[in-house]
Amino acid sequence: MDLQLKDKLVLITGSTSGIGKAAAKSFLQEGAAVIVNGRKTGDC
């Protein structure tokens, strides 16, 4: 799927697990730059 997100910036909150984490991965695969934020430390 081409969402035309190349060179776009995406901010995702609640990204340490679940839907937020999956969304971050999807946006990265579409070429967007992704900023993630979550309450837990560690891998996002």
mmJSON file of the N, C-alpha and C atoms, coordinates in Angstrom:
{"data_MODEL":{"atom_site":{
"group_PDB":["ATOM","ATOM","ATOM","ATOM","ATOM","ATOM","ATOM","ATOM","ATOM","ATOM","ATOM","ATOM","ATOM","ATOM","ATOM","ATOM","ATOM","ATOM","ATOM","ATOM","ATOM","ATOM","ATOM","ATOM","ATOM","ATOM","ATOM","ATOM","ATOM","ATOM","ATOM","ATOM","ATOM","ATOM","ATOM","ATOM","ATOM","ATOM","ATOM","ATOM","ATOM","ATOM","ATOM","ATOM","ATOM","ATOM","ATOM","ATOM","ATOM","ATOM","ATOM","ATOM","ATOM","ATOM","ATOM","ATOM","ATOM","ATOM","ATOM","ATOM","ATOM","ATOM","ATOM","ATOM","ATOM","ATOM","ATOM","ATOM","ATOM","ATOM","ATOM","ATOM","ATOM","ATOM","ATOM","ATOM","ATOM","ATOM","ATOM","ATOM","ATOM","ATOM","ATOM","ATOM","ATOM","ATOM","ATOM","ATOM","ATOM","ATOM","ATOM","ATOM","ATOM","ATOM","ATOM","ATOM","ATOM","ATOM","ATOM","ATOM","ATOM","ATOM","ATOM","ATOM","ATOM","ATOM","ATOM","ATOM","ATOM","ATOM","ATOM","ATOM","ATOM","ATOM","ATOM","ATOM","ATOM","ATOM","ATOM","ATOM","ATOM","ATOM","ATOM","ATOM","ATOM","ATOM","ATOM","ATOM","ATOM","ATOM","ATOM","ATOM"],
"id":[1,2,3,4,5,6,7,8,9,10,11,12,13,14,15,16,17,18,19,20,21,22,23,24,25,26,27,28,29,30,31,32,33,34,35,36,37,38,39,40,41,42,43,44,45,46,47,48,49,50,51,52,53,54,55,56,57,58,59,60,61,62,63,64,65,66,67,68,69,70,71,72,73,74,75,76,77,78,79,80,81,82,83,84,85,86,87,88,89,90,91,92,93,94,95,96,97,98,99,100,101,102,103,104,105,106,107,108,109,110,111,112,113,114,115,116,117,118,119,120,121,122,123,124,125,126,127,128,129,130,131,132],
"type_symbol":["N","C","C","N","C","C","N","C","C","N","C","C","N","C","C","N","C","C","N","C","C","N","C","C","N","C","C","N","C","C","N","C","C","N","C","C","N","C","C","N","C","C","N","C","C","N","C","C","N","C","C","N","C","C","N","C","C","N","C","C","N","C","C","N","C","C","N","C","C","N","C","C","N","C","C","N","C","C","N","C","C","N","C","C","N","C","C","N","C","C","N","C","C","N","C","C","N","C","C","N","C","C","N","C","C","N","C","C","N","C","C","N","C","C","N","C","C","N","C","C","N","C","C","N","C","C","N","C","C","N","C","C"],
"label_atom_id":["N","CA","C","N","CA","C","N","CA","C","N","CA","C","N","CA","C","N","CA","C","N","CA","C","N","CA","C","N","CA","C","N","CA","C","N","CA","C","N","CA","C","N","CA","C","N","CA","C","N","CA","C","N","CA","C","N","CA","C","N","CA","C","N","CA","C","N","CA","C","N","CA","C","N","CA","C","N","CA","C","N","CA","C","N","CA","C","N","CA","C","N","CA","C","N","CA","C","N","CA","C","N","CA","C","N","CA","C","N","CA","C","N","CA","C","N","CA","C","N","CA","C","N","CA","C","N","CA","C","N","CA","C","N","CA","C","N","CA","C","N","CA","C","N","CA","C","N","CA","C","N","CA","C"],
"label_alt_id":[null,null,null,null,null,null,null,null,null,null,null,null,null,null,null,null,null,null,null,null,null,null,null,null,null,null,null,null,null,null,null,null,null,null,null,null,null,null,null,null,null,null,null,null,null,null,null,null,null,null,null,null,null,null,null,null,null,null,null,null,null,null,null,null,null,null,null,null,null,null,null,null,null,null,null,null,null,null,null,null,null,null,null,null,null,null,null,null,null,null,null,null,null,null,null,null,null,null,null,null,null,null,null,null,null,null,null,null,null,null,null,null,null,null,null,null,null,null,null,null,null,null,null,null,null,null,null,null,null,null,null,null],
"label_comp_id":["MET","MET","MET","ASP","ASP","ASP","LEU","LEU","LEU","GLN","GLN","GLN","LEU","LEU","LEU","LYS","LYS","LYS","ASP","ASP","ASP","LYS","LYS","LYS","LEU","LEU","LEU","VAL","VAL","VAL","LEU","LEU","LEU","ILE","ILE","ILE","THR","THR","THR","GLY","GLY","GLY","SER","SER","SER","THR","THR","THR","SER","SER","SER","GLY","GLY","GLY","ILE","ILE","ILE","GLY","GLY","GLY","LYS","LYS","LYS","ALA","ALA","ALA","ALA","ALA","ALA","ALA","ALA","ALA","LYS","LYS","LYS","SER","SER","SER","PHE","PHE","PHE","LEU","LEU","LEU","GLN","GLN","GLN","GLU","GLU","GLU","GLY","GLY","GLY","ALA","ALA","ALA","ALA","ALA","ALA","VAL","VAL","VAL","ILE","ILE","ILE","VAL","VAL","VAL","ASN","ASN","ASN","GLY","GLY","GLY","ARG","ARG","ARG","LYS","LYS","LYS","THR","THR","THR","GLY","GLY","GLY","ASP","ASP","ASP","CYS","CYS","CYS"],
"label_asym_id":["A","A","A","A","A","A","A","A","A","A","A","A","A","A","A","A","A","A","A","A","A","A","A","A","A","A","A","A","A","A","A","A","A","A","A","A","A","A","A","A","A","A","A","A","A","A","A","A","A","A","A","A","A","A","A","A","A","A","A","A","A","A","A","A","A","A","A","A","A","A","A","A","A","A","A","A","A","A","A","A","A","A","A","A","A","A","A","A","A","A","A","A","A","A","A","A","A","A","A","A","A","A","A","A","A","A","A","A","A","A","A","A","A","A","A","A","A","A","A","A","A","A","A","A","A","A","A","A","A","A","A","A"],
"label_entity_id":["1","1","1","1","1","1","1","1","1","1","1","1","1","1","1","1","1","1","1","1","1","1","1","1","1","1","1","1","1","1","1","1","1","1","1","1","1","1","1","1","1","1","1","1","1","1","1","1","1","1","1","1","1","1","1","1","1","1","1","1","1","1","1","1","1","1","1","1","1","1","1","1","1","1","1","1","1","1","1","1","1","1","1","1","1","1","1","1","1","1","1","1","1","1","1","1","1","1","1","1","1","1","1","1","1","1","1","1","1","1","1","1","1","1","1","1","1","1","1","1","1","1","1","1","1","1","1","1","1","1","1","1"],
"label_seq_id":[1,1,1,2,2,2,3,3,3,4,4,4,5,5,5,6,6,6,7,7,7,8,8,8,9,9,9,10,10,10,11,11,11,12,12,12,13,13,13,14,14,14,15,15,15,16,16,16,17,17,17,18,18,18,19,19,19,20,20,20,21,21,21,22,22,22,23,23,23,24,24,24,25,25,25,26,26,26,27,27,27,28,28,28,29,29,29,30,30,30,31,31,31,32,32,32,33,33,33,34,34,34,35,35,35,36,36,36,37,37,37,38,38,38,39,39,39,40,40,40,41,41,41,42,42,42,43,43,43,44,44,44],
"pdbx_PDB_ins_code":[null,null,null,null,null,null,null,null,null,null,null,null,null,null,null,null,null,null,null,null,null,null,null,null,null,null,null,null,null,null,null,null,null,null,null,null,null,null,null,null,null,null,null,null,null,null,null,null,null,null,null,null,null,null,null,null,null,null,null,null,null,null,null,null,null,null,null,null,null,null,null,null,null,null,null,null,null,null,null,null,null,null,null,null,null,null,null,null,null,null,null,null,null,null,null,null,null,null,null,null,null,null,null,null,null,null,null,null,null,null,null,null,null,null,null,null,null,null,null,null,null,null,null,null,null,null,null,null,null,null,null,null],
"Cartn_x":[0.844,0.0,0.894,0.605,1.386,0.554,0.886,0.154,0.77,1.795,2.487,2.99,3.683,4.201,5.702,6.334,7.775,8.069,9.053,9.483,8.447,7.481,6.511,6.929,6.525,6.839,5.572,5.675,4.537,4.904,4.008,4.183,3.16,3.646,2.76,2.983,1.905,1.982,1.457,1.915,1.502,2.055,3.334,3.905,4.774,4.741,5.605,5.037,3.749,3.157,1.844,1.292,-0.031,-0.177,-1.306,-1.645,-0.63,-0.182,0.788,2.089,2.579,3.821,3.632,2.511,2.228,2.095,1.458,1.307,2.667,3.535,4.872,5.629,5.567,6.246,5.671,4.365,3.721,4.127,4.133,4.539,5.992,6.86,8.257,8.378,7.615,7.644,7.149,6.293,5.768,6.703,7.822,8.822,8.737,7.869,7.735,8.828,9.16,10.006,9.064,9.404,8.476,9.088,8.328,8.678,7.738,8.302,7.48,7.581,6.53,6.469,5.671,6.162,5.434,5.862,5.131,5.436,6.519,6.673,7.662,8.991,10.093,11.403,11.775,12.692,13.123,12.846,12.726,12.515,11.131,11.095,9.817,9.675],
"Cartn_y":[-1.165,0.0,1.235,2.196,3.427,4.568,4.965,6.044,7.413,7.465,8.705,9.445,8.707,9.281,9.531,9.294,9.526,10.985,11.184,12.511,13.236,12.518,13.1,12.734,13.53,13.295,12.871,11.778,11.238,11.168,11.639,11.548,10.556,9.539,8.532,8.478,8.648,8.512,7.133,6.624,5.282,4.219,4.346,3.488,2.349,2.067,1.006,-0.385,-0.476,-1.793,-1.642,-2.752,-2.79,-2.014,-1.313,-0.593,0.503,1.233,2.301,1.789,0.675,0.083,-0.408,-1.052,-1.544,-0.384,0.696,1.866,2.475,2.576,3.128,2.307,0.996,0.124,0.306,0.419,0.595,1.913,2.99,4.282,4.26,3.586,3.461,2.724,1.661,0.894,1.725,2.698,3.563,4.731,4.821,5.841,7.102,7.135,8.314,8.329,9.53,9.676,9.609,8.81,8.556,8.965,9.735,10.071,9.267,8.506,7.68,8.18,7.943,8.351,7.299,6.94,5.974,6.091,5.434,5.493,4.514,3.425,2.407,2.717,2.403,2.555,1.253,1.337,0.138,0.262,-0.877,-0.901,-0.393,0.46,0.961,0.515],
"Cartn_z":[0.0,0.0,0.0,-0.857,-0.905,-0.327,0.881,1.547,1.281,0.437,0.074,1.316,2.183,3.421,3.38,2.242,2.132,2.472,3.333,3.783,4.642,5.184,6.116,7.536,8.499,9.903,10.636,11.394,12.133,13.61,14.472,15.924,16.449,17.175,17.739,19.242,19.997,21.451,21.827,22.945,23.361,22.442,22.119,21.074,21.59,22.89,23.406,23.19,22.87,22.616,21.853,21.458,20.859,19.567,19.466,18.239,17.933,18.95,18.728,18.146,18.665,18.158,16.725,16.453,15.106,14.12,14.55,13.691,13.366,14.371,14.148,13.115,13.223,12.261,10.859,10.763,9.46,8.815,9.598,9.058,8.6,9.35,8.94,7.615,7.452,6.206,5.024,5.286,4.23,3.926,4.665,4.365,5.203,6.186,7.039,8.105,8.555,9.738,10.931,11.938,13.037,14.372,15.135,16.511,17.396,18.332,19.211,20.646,21.408,22.797,23.552,24.727,25.541,26.991,27.861,29.291,29.699,28.977,29.32,28.639,29.316,28.701,28.009,27.092,26.381,24.898,24.26,22.814,22.452,21.465,20.937,19.506],
"occupancy":[1.0,1.0,1.0,1.0,1.0,1.0,1.0,1.0,1.0,1.0,1.0,1.0,1.0,1.0,1.0,1.0,1.0,1.0,1.0,1.0,1.0,1.0,1.0,1.0,1.0,1.0,1.0,1.0,1.0,1.0,1.0,1.0,1.0,1.0,1.0,1.0,1.0,1.0,1.0,1.0,1.0,1.0,1.0,1.0,1.0,1.0,1.0,1.0,1.0,1.0,1.0,1.0,1.0,1.0,1.0,1.0,1.0,1.0,1.0,1.0,1.0,1.0,1.0,1.0,1.0,1.0,1.0,1.0,1.0,1.0,1.0,1.0,1.0,1.0,1.0,1.0,1.0,1.0,1.0,1.0,1.0,1.0,1.0,1.0,1.0,1.0,1.0,1.0,1.0,1.0,1.0,1.0,1.0,1.0,1.0,1.0,1.0,1.0,1.0,1.0,1.0,1.0,1.0,1.0,1.0,1.0,1.0,1.0,1.0,1.0,1.0,1.0,1.0,1.0,1.0,1.0,1.0,1.0,1.0,1.0,1.0,1.0,1.0,1.0,1.0,1.0,1.0,1.0,1.0,1.0,1.0,1.0],
"B_iso_or_equiv":[0.0,0.0,0.0,0.0,0.0,0.0,0.0,0.0,0.0,0.0,0.0,0.0,0.0,0.0,0.0,0.0,0.0,0.0,0.0,0.0,0.0,0.0,0.0,0.0,0.0,0.0,0.0,0.0,0.0,0.0,0.0,0.0,0.0,0.0,0.0,0.0,0.0,0.0,0.0,0.0,0.0,0.0,0.0,0.0,0.0,0.0,0.0,0.0,0.0,0.0,0.0,0.0,0.0,0.0,0.0,0.0,0.0,0.0,0.0,0.0,0.0,0.0,0.0,0.0,0.0,0.0,0.0,0.0,0.0,0.0,0.0,0.0,0.0,0.0,0.0,0.0,0.0,0.0,0.0,0.0,0.0,0.0,0.0,0.0,0.0,0.0,0.0,0.0,0.0,0.0,0.0,0.0,0.0,0.0,0.0,0.0,0.0,0.0,0.0,0.0,0.0,0.0,0.0,0.0,0.0,0.0,0.0,0.0,0.0,0.0,0.0,0.0,0.0,0.0,0.0,0.0,0.0,0.0,0.0,0.0,0.0,0.0,0.0,0.0,0.0,0.0,0.0,0.0,0.0,0.0,0.0,0.0],
"pdbx_formal_charge":[null,null,null,null,null,null,null,null,null,null,null,null,null,null,null,null,null,null,null,null,null,null,null,null,null,null,null,null,null,null,null,null,null,null,null,null,null,null,null,null,null,null,null,null,null,null,null,null,null,null,null,null,null,null,null,null,null,null,null,null,null,null,null,null,null,null,null,null,null,null,null,null,null,null,null,null,null,null,null,null,null,null,null,null,null,null,null,null,null,null,null,null,null,null,null,null,null,null,null,null,null,null,null,null,null,null,null,null,null,null,null,null,null,null,null,null,null,null,null,null,null,null,null,null,null,null,null,null,null,null,null,null],
"auth_seq_id":[1,1,1,2,2,2,3,3,3,4,4,4,5,5,5,6,6,6,7,7,7,8,8,8,9,9,9,10,10,10,11,11,11,12,12,12,13,13,13,14,14,14,15,15,15,16,16,16,17,17,17,18,18,18,19,19,19,20,20,20,21,21,21,22,22,22,23,23,23,24,24,24,25,25,25,26,26,26,27,27,27,28,28,28,29,29,29,30,30,30,31,31,31,32,32,32,33,33,33,34,34,34,35,35,35,36,36,36,37,37,37,38,38,38,39,39,39,40,40,40,41,41,41,42,42,42,43,43,43,44,44,44],
"auth_comp_id":["MET","MET","MET","ASP","ASP","ASP","LEU","LEU","LEU","GLN","GLN","GLN","LEU","LEU","LEU","LYS","LYS","LYS","ASP","ASP","ASP","LYS","LYS","LYS","LEU","LEU","LEU","VAL","VAL","VAL","LEU","LEU","LEU","ILE","ILE","ILE","THR","THR","THR","GLY","GLY","GLY","SER","SER","SER","THR","THR","THR","SER","SER","SER","GLY","GLY","GLY","ILE","ILE","ILE","GLY","GLY","GLY","LYS","LYS","LYS","ALA","ALA","ALA","ALA","ALA","ALA","ALA","ALA","ALA","LYS","LYS","LYS","SER","SER","SER","PHE","PHE","PHE","LEU","LEU","LEU","GLN","GLN","GLN","GLU","GLU","GLU","GLY","GLY","GLY","ALA","ALA","ALA","ALA","ALA","ALA","VAL","VAL","VAL","ILE","ILE","ILE","VAL","VAL","VAL","ASN","ASN","ASN","GLY","GLY","GLY","ARG","ARG","ARG","LYS","LYS","LYS","THR","THR","THR","GLY","GLY","GLY","ASP","ASP","ASP","CYS","CYS","CYS"],
"auth_asym_id":["A","A","A","A","A","A","A","A","A","A","A","A","A","A","A","A","A","A","A","A","A","A","A","A","A","A","A","A","A","A","A","A","A","A","A","A","A","A","A","A","A","A","A","A","A","A","A","A","A","A","A","A","A","A","A","A","A","A","A","A","A","A","A","A","A","A","A","A","A","A","A","A","A","A","A","A","A","A","A","A","A","A","A","A","A","A","A","A","A","A","A","A","A","A","A","A","A","A","A","A","A","A","A","A","A","A","A","A","A","A","A","A","A","A","A","A","A","A","A","A","A","A","A","A","A","A","A","A","A","A","A","A"],
"auth_atom_id":["N","CA","C","N","CA","C","N","CA","C","N","CA","C","N","CA","C","N","CA","C","N","CA","C","N","CA","C","N","CA","C","N","CA","C","N","CA","C","N","CA","C","N","CA","C","N","CA","C","N","CA","C","N","CA","C","N","CA","C","N","CA","C","N","CA","C","N","CA","C","N","CA","C","N","CA","C","N","CA","C","N","CA","C","N","CA","C","N","CA","C","N","CA","C","N","CA","C","N","CA","C","N","CA","C","N","CA","C","N","CA","C","N","CA","C","N","CA","C","N","CA","C","N","CA","C","N","CA","C","N","CA","C","N","CA","C","N","CA","C","N","CA","C","N","CA","C","N","CA","C","N","CA","C"],
"pdbx_PDB_model_num":[1,1,1,1,1,1,1,1,1,1,1,1,1,1,1,1,1,1,1,1,1,1,1,1,1,1,1,1,1,1,1,1,1,1,1,1,1,1,1,1,1,1,1,1,1,1,1,1,1,1,1,1,1,1,1,1,1,1,1,1,1,1,1,1,1,1,1,1,1,1,1,1,1,1,1,1,1,1,1,1,1,1,1,1,1,1,1,1,1,1,1,1,1,1,1,1,1,1,1,1,1,1,1,1,1,1,1,1,1,1,1,1,1,1,1,1,1,1,1,1,1,1,1,1,1,1,1,1,1,1,1,1]
}}}
